[in-house]
Amino acid sequence: MMDITLDLPKRYIIHKGKYAVSDSNASDSMSVLKADNLYSYAFIFGPHSKWPNLSFTLDMK
């Protein structure tokens, strides 16, 4: 339909880590963003969220 050719890998590397989602607001401490073992983070927002949520992954292997 869109005439796109994708070259997808036949093997995938599995990464494991610890993840969490927590509420956050402007006055919260974002100390997790300074963690040495932080792999990724995202501020996510849902349609009925009171505050943005912080999603993060630590200890990737």
PDB file of N, CA, C and O in Angstrom:
ATOM      1  N   MET A   1       0.822  -1.184   0.000  1.00  0.00           N
ATOM      2  CA  MET A   1       0.000   0.000   0.000  1.00  0.00           C
ATOM      3  C   MET A   1       0.875   1.260   0.000  1.00  0.00           C
ATOM      4  O   MET A   1       0.553   2.234  -0.680  1.00  0.00           O
ATOM      5  N   MET A   2       1.973   1.246   0.755  1.00  0.00           N
ATOM      6  CA  MET A   2       2.836   2.427   0.814  1.00  0.00           C
ATOM      7  C   MET A   2       4.137   2.199   0.059  1.00  0.00           C
ATOM      8  O   MET A   2       4.970   3.101  -0.029  1.00  0.00           O
ATOM      9  N   ASP A   3       4.317   1.012  -0.481  1.00  0.00           N
ATOM     10  CA  ASP A   3       5.494   0.677  -1.271  1.00  0.00           C
ATOM     11  C   ASP A   3       6.791   0.883  -0.479  1.00  0.00           C
ATOM     12  O   ASP A   3       7.742   1.502  -0.958  1.00  0.00           O
ATOM     13  N   ILE A   4       6.800   0.341   0.758  1.00  0.00           N
ATOM     14  CA  ILE A   4       7.976   0.434   1.616  1.00  0.00           C
ATOM     15  C   ILE A   4       8.562  -0.967   1.781  1.00  0.00           C
ATOM     16  O   ILE A   4       7.837  -1.927   2.042  1.00  0.00           O
ATOM     17  N   THR A   5       9.869  -1.071   1.627  1.00  0.00           N
ATOM     18  CA  THR A   5      10.557  -2.331   1.847  1.00  0.00           C
ATOM     19  C   THR A   5      11.341  -2.230   3.152  1.00  0.00           C
ATOM     20  O   THR A   5      12.144  -1.315   3.336  1.00  0.00           O
ATOM     21  N   LEU A   6      11.101  -3.172   4.051  1.00  0.00           N
ATOM     22  CA  LEU A   6      11.791  -3.175   5.328  1.00  0.00           C
ATOM     23  C   LEU A   6      12.728  -4.373   5.400  1.00  0.00           C
ATOM     24  O   LEU A   6      12.358  -5.487   5.030  1.00  0.00           O
ATOM     25  N   ASP A   7      13.931  -4.135   5.875  1.00  0.00           N
ATOM     26  CA  ASP A   7      14.904  -5.195   6.072  1.00  0.00           C
ATOM     27  C   ASP A   7      14.982  -5.480   7.570  1.00  0.00           C
ATOM     28  O   ASP A   7      15.805  -4.895   8.274  1.00  0.00           O
ATOM     29  N   LEU A   8      14.130  -6.375   8.053  1.00  0.00           N
ATOM     30  CA  LEU A   8      14.070  -6.683   9.476  1.00  0.00           C
ATOM     31  C   LEU A   8      15.056  -7.788   9.826  1.00  0.00           C
ATOM     32  O   LEU A   8      15.234  -8.731   9.054  1.00  0.00           O
ATOM     33  N   PRO A   9      15.699  -7.677  10.991  1.00  0.00           N
ATOM     34  CA  PRO A   9      16.651  -8.722  11.386  1.00  0.00           C
ATOM     35  C   PRO A   9      15.928 -10.033  11.677  1.00  0.00           C
ATOM     36  O   PRO A   9      14.773 -10.029  12.101  1.00  0.00           O
ATOM     37  N   LYS A  10      16.594 -11.127  11.455  1.00  0.00           N
ATOM     38  CA  LYS A  10      16.011 -12.441  11.714  1.00  0.00           C
ATOM     39  C   LYS A  10      16.262 -12.883  13.154  1.00  0.00           C
ATOM     40  O   LYS A  10      15.598 -13.795  13.649  1.00  0.00           O
ATOM     41  N   ARG A  11      17.215 -12.241  13.826  1.00  0.00           N
ATOM     42  CA  ARG A  11      17.523 -12.533  15.220  1.00  0.00           C
ATOM     43  C   ARG A  11      17.384 -11.253  16.036  1.00  0.00           C
ATOM     44  O   ARG A  11      17.671 -10.156  15.555  1.00  0.00           O
ATOM     45  N   TYR A  12      16.943 -11.414  17.262  1.00  0.00           N
ATOM     46  CA  TYR A  12      16.779 -10.274  18.153  1.00  0.00           C
ATOM     47  C   TYR A  12      17.617 -10.491  19.402  1.00  0.00           C
ATOM     48  O   TYR A  12      17.764 -11.621  19.868  1.00  0.00           O
ATOM     49  N   ILE A  13      18.158  -9.429  19.936  1.00  0.00           N
ATOM     50  CA  ILE A  13      18.899  -9.480  21.185  1.00  0.00           C
ATOM     51  C   ILE A  13      17.938  -9.100  22.302  1.00  0.00           C
ATOM     52  O   ILE A  13      17.308  -8.044  22.254  1.00  0.00           O
ATOM     53  N   ILE A  14      17.829  -9.951  23.296  1.00  0.00           N
ATOM     54  CA  ILE A  14      16.935  -9.685  24.414  1.00  0.00           C
ATOM     55  C   ILE A  14      17.694  -8.907  25.475  1.00  0.00           C
ATOM     56  O   ILE A  14      18.769  -9.319  25.912  1.00  0.00           O
ATOM     57  N   HIS A  15      17.127  -7.780  25.886  1.00  0.00           N
ATOM     58  CA  HIS A  15      17.689  -6.957  26.955  1.00  0.00           C
ATOM     59  C   HIS A  15      16.755  -7.050  28.149  1.00  0.00           C
ATOM     60  O   HIS A  15      15.536  -6.978  27.991  1.00  0.00           O
ATOM     61  N   LYS A  16      17.312  -7.210  29.333  1.00  0.00           N
ATOM     62  CA  LYS A  16      16.500  -7.298  30.541  1.00  0.00           C
ATOM     63  C   LYS A  16      16.905  -6.183  31.491  1.00  0.00           C
ATOM     64  O   LYS A  16      18.080  -5.833  31.596  1.00  0.00           O
ATOM     65  N   GLY A  17      15.923  -5.635  32.174  1.00  0.00           N
ATOM     66  CA  GLY A  17      16.185  -4.579  33.136  1.00  0.00           C
ATOM     67  C   GLY A  17      15.022  -4.446  34.096  1.00  0.00           C
ATOM     68  O   GLY A  17      14.046  -5.190  33.999  1.00  0.00           O
ATOM     69  N   LYS A  18      15.115  -3.518  35.010  1.00  0.00           N
ATOM     70  CA  LYS A  18      14.036  -3.219  35.952  1.00  0.00           C
ATOM     71  C   LYS A  18      13.357  -1.942  35.480  1.00  0.00           C
ATOM     72  O   LYS A  18      14.028  -0.977  35.111  1.00  0.00           O
ATOM     73  N   TYR A  19      12.050  -1.935  35.491  1.00  0.00           N
ATOM     74  CA  TYR A  19      11.353  -0.731  35.054  1.00  0.00           C
ATOM     75  C   TYR A  19      10.316  -0.313  36.093  1.00  0.00           C
ATOM     76  O   TYR A  19       9.905  -1.107  36.938  1.00  0.00           O
ATOM     77  N   ALA A  20       9.912   0.923  36.012  1.00  0.00           N
ATOM     78  CA  ALA A  20       8.901   1.455  36.922  1.00  0.00           C
ATOM     79  C   ALA A  20       8.212   2.628  36.255  1.00  0.00           C
ATOM     80  O   ALA A  20       8.774   3.294  35.386  1.00  0.00           O
ATOM     81  N   VAL A  21       6.988   2.864  36.681  1.00  0.00           N
ATOM     82  CA  VAL A  21       6.238   4.046  36.263  1.00  0.00           C
ATOM     83  C   VAL A  21       5.761   4.716  37.542  1.00  0.00           C
ATOM     84  O   VAL A  21       5.166   4.060  38.397  1.00  0.00           O
ATOM     85  N   SER A  22       6.008   5.996  37.682  1.00  0.00           N
ATOM     86  CA  SER A  22       5.574   6.703  38.877  1.00  0.00           C
ATOM     87  C   SER A  22       5.006   8.066  38.499  1.00  0.00           C
ATOM     88  O   SER A  22       5.365   8.646  37.474  1.00  0.00           O
ATOM     89  N   ASP A  23       4.109   8.564  39.352  1.00  0.00           N
ATOM     90  CA  ASP A  23       3.561   9.908  39.140  1.00  0.00           C
ATOM     91  C   ASP A  23       4.653  10.931  39.413  1.00  0.00           C
ATOM     92  O   ASP A  23       5.519  10.715  40.261  1.00  0.00           O
ATOM     93  N   SER A  24       4.611  12.020  38.706  1.00  0.00           N
ATOM     94  CA  SER A  24       5.570  13.094  38.958  1.00  0.00           C
ATOM     95  C   SER A  24       4.877  14.430  38.754  1.00  0.00           C
ATOM     96  O   SER A  24       3.928  14.545  37.978  1.00  0.00           O
ATOM     97  N   ASN A  25       5.361  15.426  39.455  1.00  0.00           N
ATOM     98  CA  ASN A  25       4.910  16.792  39.209  1.00  0.00           C
ATOM     99  C   ASN A  25       6.117  17.705  39.343  1.00  0.00           C
ATOM    100  O   ASN A  25       7.219  17.234  39.625  1.00  0.00           O
ATOM    101  N   ALA A  26       5.932  18.959  39.153  1.00  0.00           N
ATOM    102  CA  ALA A  26       7.057  19.898  39.084  1.00  0.00           C
ATOM    103  C   ALA A  26       7.874  19.940  40.374  1.00  0.00           C
ATOM    104  O   ALA A  26       9.066  20.244  40.332  1.00  0.00           O
ATOM    105  N   SER A  27       7.263  19.642  41.513  1.00  0.00           N
ATOM    106  CA  SER A  27       7.986  19.728  42.785  1.00  0.00           C
ATOM    107  C   SER A  27       8.671  18.412  43.169  1.00  0.00           C
ATOM    108  O   SER A  27       9.401  18.376  44.160  1.00  0.00           O
ATOM    109  N   ASP A  28       8.458  17.336  42.415  1.00  0.00           N
ATOM    110  CA  ASP A  28       9.084  16.048  42.720  1.00  0.00           C
ATOM    111  C   ASP A  28      10.584  16.074  42.456  1.00  0.00           C
ATOM    112  O   ASP A  28      11.065  16.791  41.579  1.00  0.00           O
ATOM    113  N   SER A  29      11.307  15.280  43.232  1.00  0.00           N
ATOM    114  CA  SER A  29      12.736  15.113  42.995  1.00  0.00           C
ATOM    115  C   SER A  29      12.917  14.122  41.844  1.00  0.00           C
ATOM    116  O   SER A  29      12.356  13.027  41.875  1.00  0.00           O
ATOM    117  N   MET A  30      13.669  14.487  40.868  1.00  0.00           N
ATOM    118  CA  MET A  30      13.920  13.613  39.717  1.00  0.00           C
ATOM    119  C   MET A  30      15.300  12.973  39.866  1.00  0.00           C
ATOM    120  O   MET A  30      16.043  12.872  38.890  1.00  0.00           O
ATOM    121  N   SER A  31      15.646  12.541  41.077  1.00  0.00           N
ATOM    122  CA  SER A  31      16.970  11.990  41.340  1.00  0.00           C
ATOM    123  C   SER A  31      17.240  10.731  40.524  1.00  0.00           C
ATOM    124  O   SER A  31      18.398  10.417  40.247  1.00  0.00           O
ATOM    125  N   VAL A  32      16.198  10.007  40.136  1.00  0.00           N
ATOM    126  CA  VAL A  32      16.407   8.797  39.324  1.00  0.00           C
ATOM    127  C   VAL A  32      17.077   9.140  37.991  1.00  0.00           C
ATOM    128  O   VAL A  32      17.753   8.294  37.406  1.00  0.00           O
ATOM    129  N   LEU A  33      16.898  10.358  37.510  1.00  0.00           N
ATOM    130  CA  LEU A  33      17.516  10.761  36.242  1.00  0.00           C
ATOM    131  C   LEU A  33      19.031  10.907  36.355  1.00  0.00           C
ATOM    132  O   LEU A  33      19.720  10.999  35.339  1.00  0.00           O
ATOM    133  N   LYS A  34      19.553  10.929  37.576  1.00  0.00           N
ATOM    134  CA  LYS A  34      20.999  11.023  37.794  1.00  0.00           C
ATOM    135  C   LYS A  34      21.625   9.668  38.117  1.00  0.00           C
ATOM    136  O   LYS A  34      22.831   9.591  38.352  1.00  0.00           O
ATOM    137  N   ALA A  35      20.837   8.612  38.132  1.00  0.00           N
ATOM    138  CA  ALA A  35      21.331   7.279  38.500  1.00  0.00           C
ATOM    139  C   ALA A  35      22.329   6.762  37.468  1.00  0.00           C
ATOM    140  O   ALA A  35      22.123   6.908  36.264  1.00  0.00           O
ATOM    141  N   ASP A  36      23.409   6.158  37.952  1.00  0.00           N
ATOM    142  CA  ASP A  36      24.436   5.611  37.060  1.00  0.00           C
ATOM    143  C   ASP A  36      23.903   4.449  36.214  1.00  0.00           C
ATOM    144  O   ASP A  36      24.380   4.225  35.101  1.00  0.00           O
ATOM    145  N   ASN A  37      22.925   3.714  36.732  1.00  0.00           N
ATOM    146  CA  ASN A  37      22.404   2.549  36.020  1.00  0.00           C
ATOM    147  C   ASN A  37      21.125   2.852  35.231  1.00  0.00           C
ATOM    148  O   ASN A  37      20.411   1.928  34.840  1.00  0.00           O
ATOM    149  N   LEU A  38      20.825   4.146  34.991  1.00  0.00           N
ATOM    150  CA  LEU A  38      19.650   4.539  34.212  1.00  0.00           C
ATOM    151  C   LEU A  38      19.877   4.222  32.738  1.00  0.00           C
ATOM    152  O   LEU A  38      20.873   4.645  32.151  1.00  0.00           O
ATOM    153  N   TYR A  39      18.950   3.478  32.146  1.00  0.00           N
ATOM    154  CA  TYR A  39      19.062   3.110  30.728  1.00  0.00           C
ATOM    155  C   TYR A  39      18.172   3.998  29.860  1.00  0.00           C
ATOM    156  O   TYR A  39      18.608   4.486  28.818  1.00  0.00           O
ATOM    157  N   SER A  40      16.930   4.206  30.286  1.00  0.00           N
ATOM    158  CA  SER A  40      16.026   5.046  29.501  1.00  0.00           C
ATOM    159  C   SER A  40      14.980   5.664  30.421  1.00  0.00           C
ATOM    160  O   SER A  40      14.724   5.169  31.518  1.00  0.00           O
ATOM    161  N   TYR A  41      14.383   6.753  29.951  1.00  0.00           N
ATOM    162  CA  TYR A  41      13.276   7.359  30.682  1.00  0.00           C
ATOM    163  C   TYR A  41      12.367   8.091  29.700  1.00  0.00           C
ATOM    164  O   TYR A  41      12.779   8.473  28.605  1.00  0.00           O
ATOM    165  N   ALA A  42      11.125   8.274  30.125  1.00  0.00           N
ATOM    166  CA  ALA A  42      10.160   9.019  29.307  1.00  0.00           C
ATOM    167  C   ALA A  42       9.119   9.635  30.226  1.00  0.00           C
ATOM    168  O   ALA A  42       8.691   9.015  31.199  1.00  0.00           O
ATOM    169  N   PHE A  43       8.722  10.841  29.916  1.00  0.00           N
ATOM    170  CA  PHE A  43       7.590  11.463  30.589  1.00  0.00           C
ATOM    171  C   PHE A  43       6.363  11.148  29.741  1.00  0.00           C
ATOM    172  O   PHE A  43       6.241  11.625  28.613  1.00  0.00           O
ATOM    173  N   ILE A  44       5.463  10.347  30.285  1.00  0.00           N
ATOM    174  CA  ILE A  44       4.295   9.909  29.523  1.00  0.00           C
ATOM    175  C   ILE A  44       3.049  10.576  30.100  1.00  0.00           C
ATOM    176  O   ILE A  44       2.994  10.885  31.291  1.00  0.00           O
ATOM    177  N   PHE A  45       2.069  10.791  29.262  1.00  0.00           N
ATOM    178  CA  PHE A  45       0.864  11.490  29.690  1.00  0.00           C
ATOM    179  C   PHE A  45      -0.362  10.814  29.092  1.00  0.00           C
ATOM    180  O   PHE A  45      -0.421  10.574  27.886  1.00  0.00           O
ATOM    181  N   GLY A  46      -1.323  10.513  29.927  1.00  0.00           N
ATOM    182  CA  GLY A  46      -2.572   9.922  29.461  1.00  0.00           C
ATOM    183  C   GLY A  46      -3.665  10.967  29.451  1.00  0.00           C
ATOM    184  O   GLY A  46      -3.500  12.042  30.029  1.00  0.00           O
ATOM    185  N   PRO A  47      -4.772  10.672  28.810  1.00  0.00           N
ATOM    186  CA  PRO A  47      -5.827  11.673  28.661  1.00  0.00           C
ATOM    187  C   PRO A  47      -6.457  12.118  29.982  1.00  0.00           C
ATOM    188  O   PRO A  47      -6.978  13.231  30.061  1.00  0.00           O
ATOM    189  N   HIS A  48      -6.422  11.280  31.016  1.00  0.00           N
ATOM    190  CA  HIS A  48      -7.054  11.655  32.286  1.00  0.00           C
ATOM    191  C   HIS A  48      -6.046  11.706  33.431  1.00  0.00           C
ATOM    192  O   HIS A  48      -6.430  11.610  34.596  1.00  0.00           O
ATOM    193  N   SER A  49      -4.778  11.854  33.115  1.00  0.00           N
ATOM    194  CA  SER A  49      -3.741  11.902  34.145  1.00  0.00           C
ATOM    195  C   SER A  49      -3.783  13.223  34.891  1.00  0.00           C
ATOM    196  O   SER A  49      -3.936  14.289  34.293  1.00  0.00           O
ATOM    197  N   LYS A  50      -3.645  13.136  36.216  1.00  0.00           N
ATOM    198  CA  LYS A  50      -3.561  14.353  37.015  1.00  0.00           C
ATOM    199  C   LYS A  50      -2.195  15.010  36.816  1.00  0.00           C
ATOM    200  O   LYS A  50      -2.100  16.233  36.714  1.00  0.00           O
ATOM    201  N   TRP A  51      -1.126  14.184  36.760  1.00  0.00           N
ATOM    202  CA  TRP A  51       0.235  14.643  36.517  1.00  0.00           C
ATOM    203  C   TRP A  51       0.852  13.795  35.424  1.00  0.00           C
ATOM    204  O   TRP A  51       0.374  12.697  35.138  1.00  0.00           O
ATOM    205  N   PRO A  52       1.914  14.299  34.813  1.00  0.00           N
ATOM    206  CA  PRO A  52       2.654  13.437  33.885  1.00  0.00           C
ATOM    207  C   PRO A  52       3.250  12.257  34.664  1.00  0.00           C
ATOM    208  O   PRO A  52       3.541  12.378  35.854  1.00  0.00           O
ATOM    209  N   ASN A  53       3.423  11.163  34.014  1.00  0.00           N
ATOM    210  CA  ASN A  53       4.038  10.001  34.641  1.00  0.00           C
ATOM    211  C   ASN A  53       5.456   9.856  34.122  1.00  0.00           C
ATOM    212  O   ASN A  53       5.734  10.135  32.956  1.00  0.00           O
ATOM    213  N   LEU A  54       6.338   9.421  34.986  1.00  0.00           N
ATOM    214  CA  LEU A  54       7.723   9.183  34.630  1.00  0.00           C
ATOM    215  C   LEU A  54       7.920   7.671  34.521  1.00  0.00           C
ATOM    216  O   LEU A  54       7.710   6.940  35.489  1.00  0.00           O
ATOM    217  N   SER A  55       8.319   7.218  33.355  1.00  0.00           N
ATOM    218  CA  SER A  55       8.614   5.811  33.114  1.00  0.00           C
ATOM    219  C   SER A  55      10.120   5.694  32.932  1.00  0.00           C
ATOM    220  O   SER A  55      10.720   6.454  32.172  1.00  0.00           O
ATOM    221  N   PHE A  56      10.737   4.730  33.639  1.00  0.00           N
ATOM    222  CA  PHE A  56      12.189   4.602  33.508  1.00  0.00           C
ATOM    223  C   PHE A  56      12.615   3.145  33.624  1.00  0.00           C
ATOM    224  O   PHE A  56      11.911   2.316  34.200  1.00  0.00           O
ATOM    225  N   THR A  57      13.785   2.854  33.063  1.00  0.00           N
ATOM    226  CA  THR A  57      14.365   1.518  33.083  1.00  0.00           C
ATOM    227  C   THR A  57      15.778   1.606  33.655  1.00  0.00           C
ATOM    228  O   THR A  57      16.571   2.459  33.257  1.00  0.00           O
ATOM    229  N   LEU A  58      16.075   0.715  34.587  1.00  0.00           N
ATOM    230  CA  LEU A  58      17.391   0.653  35.230  1.00  0.00           C
ATOM    231  C   LEU A  58      18.017  -0.717  35.013  1.00  0.00           C
ATOM    232  O   LEU A  58      17.333  -1.677  34.658  1.00  0.00           O
ATOM    233  N   ASP A  59      19.304  -0.793  35.226  1.00  0.00           N
ATOM    234  CA  ASP A  59      20.040  -2.067  35.251  1.00  0.00           C
ATOM    235  C   ASP A  59      19.867  -2.905  33.996  1.00  0.00           C
ATOM    236  O   ASP A  59      19.581  -4.097  34.101  1.00  0.00           O
ATOM    237  N   MET A  60      20.027  -2.331  32.826  1.00  0.00           N
ATOM    238  CA  MET A  60      19.910  -3.115  31.583  1.00  0.00           C
ATOM    239  C   MET A  60      21.077  -4.074  31.466  1.00  0.00           C
ATOM    240  O   MET A  60      22.220  -3.732  31.770  1.00  0.00           O
ATOM    241  N   LYS A  61      20.768  -5.281  31.019  1.00  0.00           N
ATOM    242  CA  LYS A  61      21.792  -6.309  30.811  1.00  0.00           C
ATOM    243  C   LYS A  61      21.675  -6.863  29.422  1.00  0.00           C
ATOM    244  O   LYS A  61      22.446  -7.744  29.041  1.00  0.00           O
TER     245      LYS A  61
END
